[in-house]
Amino acid sequence: MKIIGFPRKEQGTGASRRLRIAGQTPGIVYGGTAAPVNIALDHNALYHALKKETFHASILDLEIEGKVEQVLLRDFQVHAFKQLVLHVDFQRVDASQKLHTKVPLHFVNAEVSPAVKLSSGIISHVQSDLDIQCLPKNLPEFIEVDLANLQVGQSVHLADLKLPVGVTAVSQENLTIATASVPAGQVSAEGEAAAGDAEAK
C-alpha cells in the first residue's frame, strides 16, 4: 500500500489543531539511520486506510516530496467519540534488520470441524493476533489457523500453527490460540434429559 505524507514544519498543540481543522492528521516517521521527520497526512485517506487489515500488518510505501521509503504503522490515536484520527506513528524498515510486529490471525475451517459439525460446539478465539519476528521480505499479511480437526474440549496452541518460512513467534510460551466447548445451556439440557431418563427407569 502507498501513502502520501507532507513535511510538517510547525509543531505543538495549536499547530496540530490547525492541521486537523484543515483535514490533515499530524504524524511522525522514525527509525533507521535518518532523523525523525514530522509529517502530515490527508485525514480521510488515512481514516479509510486504517479500516483495512493490511494497513496494520504490511510494509507500506510512504512518499514524502517524491521520495519513497518503506515503513510500518507503529501507533495511532483516535478521538474518544469522534471519527477523528489524532496522530499516527510510522517506523522505517531496514531490509537487513528483523522486524518485531503483530500480525492478525485468520481462522479457517471452523464450520467443518468435529466440534461444530458433530457436537454443535462453540469455538472461541483466544488470540486475535500474534507477535512475530522476521525480515521485512518475509512479513506475512496474516497467519492462518486451521480448525478443521478441532474437537470439543480441545484447544489449538501456538505449537500447532504452521508459521511461514522465516517467521518465528516472539512468545516463549505455548499460547492457547482457540478453544472448542459445548454451550452451557446445551450441557445442562443434556444433563436434565439424562436425569429424566434415569428416573423413568
C-alpha positions in Angstrom: 0.0 0.0 0.0 1.2 3.5 -0.7 0.5 6.6 1.4 1.4 10.2 0.8 2.9 12.4 3.5 3.8 16.1 3.6 6.6 17.7 5.6 5.3 19.4 8.8 7.3 22.4 9.9 5.1 23.7 12.7 4.8 21.7 16.0 2.8 21.9 19.2 -0.8 21.6 20.2 -2.0 24.7 18.3 -0.3 23.6 15.1 -1.8 20.1 15.3 -5.3 21.6 15.9 -4.9 23.8 12.8 -3.8 20.8 10.8 -6.9 18.8 11.9 -9.2 21.7 11.0 -7.6 21.7 7.6 -8.4 18.0 7.1 -5.0 16.6 7.9 -3.5 14.3 10.6 -0.1 15.0 12.2 2.3 12.1 12.3 6.0 11.2 12.7 8.4 8.8 10.9 11.3 7.5 12.9 13.8 4.7 13.0 16.8 3.7 10.9 19.8 5.9 10.4 17.8 9.1 9.4 16.5 11.6 11.9 12.8 11.5 12.8 10.6 13.5 10.4 7.3 15.2 11.3 4.7 14.8 8.7 1.0 15.4 7.9 -1.3 13.1 6.0 -4.7 13.5 4.4 -7.1 12.6 7.2 -9.9 10.9 5.1 -7.4 8.8 3.2 -5.7 7.7 6.5 -9.0 7.1 8.2 -10.2 4.7 5.5 -6.8 3.0 5.3 -6.9 2.3 9.0 -10.0 0.2 8.4 -8.1 -2.2 6.2 -6.3 -5.1 8.0 -3.4 -5.0 5.6 -2.6 -1.4 6.5 -1.8 -2.6 10.1 0.3 -5.6 9.2 2.1 -4.8 5.9 5.1 -2.8 4.8 3.9 0.5 3.4 5.4 2.8 0.8 5.4 6.3 2.3 6.1 9.0 -0.2 7.3 12.4 1.1 8.2 15.1 -1.5 8.7 12.5 -4.2 10.9 10.2 -2.1 9.5 6.8 -1.2 10.6 4.9 1.9 9.3 1.7 3.4 7.6 2.0 6.8 5.4 0.1 9.2 2.5 1.5 11.1 3.5 1.5 14.7 0.9 3.5 16.6 -2.1 5.8 16.1 -4.5 7.7 18.3 -8.2 8.3 17.7 -10.6 10.7 19.3 -12.7 9.2 22.1 -16.0 9.6 20.3 -15.4 11.5 17.1 -14.4 9.7 13.8 -11.1 11.5 14.0 -7.5 10.2 13.8 -5.4 12.5 16.1 -1.9 11.2 15.4 0.0 8.4 13.6 3.5 7.0 14.0 5.5 5.1 11.3 8.8 3.3 11.7 11.3 3.0 8.9 12.0 -0.5 7.7 15.6 -1.8 7.1 15.6 -4.8 4.7 18.5 -6.4 6.6 17.0 -5.9 10.1 14.4 -8.3 11.6 11.0 -6.7 12.4 9.2 -7.3 15.7 5.5 -6.8 15.0 2.0 -8.2 15.4 0.1 -9.9 12.5 -3.6 -10.9 12.5 -4.7 -14.5 12.8 -7.2 -15.8 10.2 -9.3 -18.7 11.5 -10.5 -21.2 8.8 -12.5 -24.4 8.6 -14.4 -23.9 11.8 -17.7 -25.0 10.2 -16.2 -28.4 9.2 -14.6 -29.1 12.5 -15.9 -32.0 14.6 -16.5 -29.6 17.4 -19.0 -27.6 15.4 -20.3 -30.2 12.9 -20.8 -33.2 15.3 -21.2 -31.5 18.7 -22.7 -28.1 17.9 -19.8 -26.6 19.8 -18.6 -23.0 20.1 -15.1 -22.1 19.0 -13.6 -19.2 21.0 -10.7 -17.2 19.5 -8.4 -16.6 22.5 -5.8 -14.7 20.4 -6.7 -12.3 17.5 -3.1 -11.6 16.5 0.4 -12.9 17.1 3.7 -11.3 18.0 6.3 -12.3 15.4 9.9 -11.6 14.3 11.1 -11.8 10.6 12.9 -10.0 7.9 10.8 -7.5 6.0 10.7 -9.7 2.9 9.1 -12.5 4.9 6.4 -10.4 6.7 3.0 -12.2 6.2 -0.2 -10.2 6.0 -1.8 -12.8 8.3 -1.2 -16.2 9.8 -3.8 -19.0 9.1 -5.2 -21.1 12.0 -6.8 -24.3 10.6 -9.6 -25.5 12.9 -10.6 -28.5 10.7 -9.6 -31.2 13.2 -10.7 -29.4 16.4 -12.8 -31.5 18.8 -14.9 -30.3 21.7 -12.7 -29.9 24.8 -9.6 -29.4 22.7 -7.6 -26.3 22.0 -5.3 -25.0 19.3 -1.9 -23.8 20.7 0.9 -21.8 19.2 2.9 -25.0 18.6 0.1 -26.3 16.3 0.4 -23.3 13.9 2.3 -23.6 10.7 4.3 -20.4 10.6 5.5 -19.1 7.2 9.2 -19.6 6.2 11.5 -17.2 8.0 8.8 -16.2 10.6 9.2 -17.0 14.3 6.9 -16.4 17.2 8.2 -14.0 19.9 6.4 -15.7 22.8 8.3 -18.5 24.6 5.0 -19.9 26.0 2.8 -22.3 24.1 -0.1 -19.8 23.9 -3.7 -21.0 23.6 -5.0 -19.7 20.2 -8.5 -21.1 20.2 -10.7 -23.5 22.2 -13.8 -25.5 21.5 -16.6 -26.1 24.0 -20.2 -27.1 24.2 -22.6 -24.2 25.1 -23.5 -24.1 28.8 -27.3 -24.3 28.1 -26.8 -27.3 25.9 -24.8 -29.1 28.6 -27.5 -28.5 31.3 -30.2 -29.5 28.9 -28.4 -32.8 28.1 -27.9 -33.4 31.8 -31.5 -32.9 32.6 -32.5 -35.2 29.8 -30.1 -37.9 31.1 -31.5 -37.4 34.7 -35.1 -37.7 33.3 -34.2 -41.0 31.6 -32.7 -42.4 34.8 -35.8 -41.5 36.8 -38.0 -43.1 34.1 -36.1 -46.4 34.6 
